[in-house]
Amino acid sequence: MENSKENTISENKLGTMPIGKLLVVMSVPTTISMLIQALYNIVDSIFVSHYSEKALTAVSLAFPLQNLMIAFFVGTAVGICSVISRRLGEKRDVDACNAAQTGYALTLVNIVIFVLVGTLLAKPFVMLYTDDAELVQMTTVYTRICLGLSFGSAINIFCEKSLQATGDTIHPMIIQASGAIFNIIFDPILIFGYFGFPAMGITGAAVATIAGQIFAMILGITFMKRNRYIKLNMLAVKFDKASMRDILEVGVPSIIMQGIGTIMTSLMNAILIAYDILATTFFGVYFKIQSFVFLPVFGMNSGLMPILGYNYGAKNRERTLKALRLGMVCAFLFMTLGFVIFATMPRTLLGMFNASEGLLAIGESALWKIALSFPLASFSIMMGALYQAMGDGYLSMITSIVRQLLFLIPLTWILGRLFGLDALWFSFILAEVIAFVLNIWFSKKEFKKLNF
């Protein structure tokens, strides 16, 4: 009886639509939403920078804890997306719904964790880097709001990834774009106090962020209720042991992989602040600017993963490999374009943030050197989609640990000590070369699994 129920849903487009068209249908909406998200990241910092350079530094110092939070939210959601797409490809629709319900419960656990982190650890974390009372106060307030009220972010990310797993990319695009646009509109209103609102400064930036996330969450819940593949009860907290194991098998490595970014950023800040506080400010600005290059490619990654997972689950080797090849070519071309822009327009990019001459001097030297790593990074990102789709997310985790902790941080410290601030930025391309070689080795293992 259960088998008959599981086969009632018609064949998903992930297994039937021509790969070229499917990659466009799955990736373009996600990429557009990521571009809008990148625009928000930049506009948010632009508004903050015009409030004060110290406020911009505060946002940079808060970034590692925010990044850790997003690592948990997105990493868990990636595991959910991987399991749902594979179960649908295997025609196990009931199990796909169980995975979604369990993923929702894990999302609620993440929310509780970061309410506690934001409340208890924000100030001690900031004081690791500075004893400037004003800077500590600004960063602490911003961090506590963004983490303590992060339920909107967690739930809208869960909804986005669950919908993507079923082949729906239009609604996730609307969810993310709407939240970002809401945020962009209210940022200047709350920061500077327009239309009768009080001028709240950096607190206003945090409130606008939370409000946009809650707006996106409401849309996400609405769209989830309409999805024909996933049936979810958001008033129930249920854990299916098999689904939780499968989600965490992909999700935990993804969390660690993205959480490594927090460790890397914290260590980089510790290295850079020894040279100049503006080097730390620049690094925070760089992460905002590079989101315009990396987030769209991660959008391609998000669109590609359900295709790979579904067709791997359906044991269709030809479609899996064709999708991977096409995704890699598109990502490489986009990242190469990013390198060209960073290498030729550094002053224009940094000028958007009301950069002082000191910040411009550091940034102009650094941007093109960091951007050398972009084309090679595209290979790692797309291979990560394959690892996660096939349930081997730990390979992405290992690659990230090797690239960011075992090589990037030590190389940054060594190059800085030997040749100074201007030279340490070459560590990014050297670390990416190591990651490329490691991915070539890992890919041999994955391609063997595709010999059905």
Disulfide bonds with the S-S distance in Angstrom:
none
